[in-house]
Amino acid sequence: MGTPQSLQQVEGEEARKCPECGSKDITRRDTELFCNKCGLVID
């Protein structure tokens, strides 16, 4: 079995997933998040 995760950890991981392409390769610039795979700006 895997290590249990808190709800905040799970939500944090989900928040860093691109809704457009599903990539987790996300970069924060100032107050915006950018998907490095498809270039989508995530609010």
MIDREN-651228 format. One line per field, with one value per residue: residue in one letter; x, y, z of N, C-alpha, C, O, CB in turn. Coordinates in steps of 0.1 Angstrom, whole numbers, plus 5000, padded with zeros to 4 digits. Glycine has a CB too. Layout:
rest <- A ...;
n_xx <- X ...;
n_yy <- Y ...;
n_zz <- Z ...;
ca_xx <- X ...;
ca_yy <- Y ...;
ca_zz <- Z ...;
c_xx <- X ...;
c_yy <- Y ...;
c_zz <- Z ...;
o_xx <- X ...;
o_yy <- Y ...;
o_zz <- Z ...;
cb_xx <- X ...;
cb_yy <- Y ...;
cb_zz <- Z ...;
This chain:
rest <- M G T P Q S L Q Q V E G E E A R K C P E C G S K D I T R R D T E L F C N K C G L V I D;
n_xx <- 5008 5004 5018 4998 4980 4974 4944 4950 4975 4967 4948 4966 4983 4965 4957 4979 4978 4974 4944 4938 4957 4964 4990 5015 5036 5041 5047 5052 5048 5051 5020 5007 5000 5017 5014 5039 5039 5017 5013 4992 4977 4970 4947;
n_yy <- 4988 5023 5054 5071 5102 5136 5155 5181 5177 5160 5177 5198 5185 5179 5205 5213 5201 5202 5213 5212 5195 5176 5174 5173 5190 5218 5253 5281 5315 5346 5353 5335 5302 5281 5258 5237 5219 5223 5251 5264 5289 5288 5298;
n_zz <- 5000 4994 5007 5030 5021 5029 5026 5017 5004 4982 4969 4962 4944 4924 4916 4903 4878 4844 4830 4803 4788 4806 4816 4842 4842 4852 4856 4877 4872 4885 4895 4880 4866 4843 4817 4807 4787 4768 4769 4781 4801 4834 4857;
ca_xx <- 5000 5011 5018 4986 4983 4964 4935 4957 4985 4960 4943 4977 4987 4954 4958 4991 4976 4968 4931 4938 4964 4966 5004 5018 5047 5035 5056 5046 5054 5044 5008 5000 5006 5018 5017 5051 5036 5008 5014 4980 4978 4961 4944;
ca_yy <- 5000 5036 5062 5080 5116 5144 5161 5192 5172 5155 5189 5205 5178 5181 5219 5214 5193 5210 5209 5210 5183 5166 5173 5178 5198 5232 5263 5293 5328 5356 5348 5326 5289 5278 5244 5237 5210 5229 5265 5270 5297 5283 5309;
ca_zz <- 5000 4993 5019 5030 5018 5034 5016 5011 4994 4970 4962 4957 4932 4914 4912 4894 4866 4833 4826 4788 4783 4817 4821 4855 4840 4854 4861 4882 4869 4893 4901 4871 4864 4829 4814 4799 4775 4758 4770 4787 4813 4844 4867;
c_xx <- 5009 5010 5005 4989 4971 4956 4942 4967 4978 4955 4954 4982 4977 4955 4969 4990 4969 4955 4930 4944 4967 4981 5005 5031 5043 5046 5048 5054 5046 5032 5001 5008 5006 5020 5028 5049 5028 5007 5001 4983 4967 4959 4946;
c_yy <- 5012 5043 5071 5095 5124 5150 5173 5188 5167 5167 5196 5198 5180 5195 5221 5206 5202 5205 5206 5197 5172 5165 5179 5187 5213 5241 5275 5305 5339 5349 5338 5313 5287 5264 5244 5228 5217 5245 5272 5278 5293 5294 5303;
c_zz <- 5000 5006 5019 5028 5024 5023 5009 5001 4981 4962 4956 4944 4921 4908 4902 4881 4856 4829 4811 4784 4793 4822 4835 4854 4840 4861 4866 4878 4875 4899 4892 4870 4849 4827 4804 4787 4764 4759 4776 4799 4822 4855 4881;
o_xx <- 5020 5002 5002 5000 4960 4960 4941 4969 4983 4956 4953 4986 4981 4952 4969 5000 4959 4953 4920 4938 4971 4984 4998 5037 5042 5053 5039 5066 5034 5033 4990 5020 4996 5029 5028 5056 5032 5002 5001 4991 4955 4969 4944;
o_yy <- 5012 5040 5077 5099 5119 5150 5174 5194 5170 5168 5202 5205 5182 5197 5231 5204 5208 5193 5199 5189 5161 5157 5188 5191 5219 5237 5280 5305 5341 5341 5333 5312 5290 5258 5251 5229 5217 5251 5284 5273 5293 5298 5310;
o_zz <- 5006 5015 5008 5032 5025 5011 4997 4990 4970 4950 4945 4935 4909 4896 4894 4875 4859 4826 4806 4776 4790 4831 4839 4865 4830 4870 4859 4881 4871 4908 4895 4872 4842 4834 4794 4777 4753 4750 4776 4807 4818 4861 4891;
cb_xx <- 4991 5006 5030 4978 4984 4970 4922 4963 4993 4949 4935 4988 4989 4941 4959 5004 4968 4978 4921 4945 4977 4962 5012 5020 5055 5023 5067 5044 5056 5040 4998 4999 4999 5028 5004 5063 5029 4994 5016 4970 4977 4965 4930;
cb_yy <- 5000 5044 5071 5078 5118 5156 5165 5200 5160 5146 5197 5206 5163 5178 5228 5211 5180 5211 5219 5222 5187 5153 5181 5167 5195 5231 5267 5293 5330 5368 5359 5333 5278 5287 5237 5232 5198 5224 5271 5258 5313 5269 5314;
cb_zz <- 5012 4982 5019 5044 5003 5043 5022 5022 5001 4974 4972 4967 4935 4919 4924 4902 4869 4821 4830 4782 4776 4813 4811 4865 4827 4863 4851 4898 4854 4884 4905 4857 4871 4822 4807 4807 4780 4760 4756 4790 4810 4850 4866;
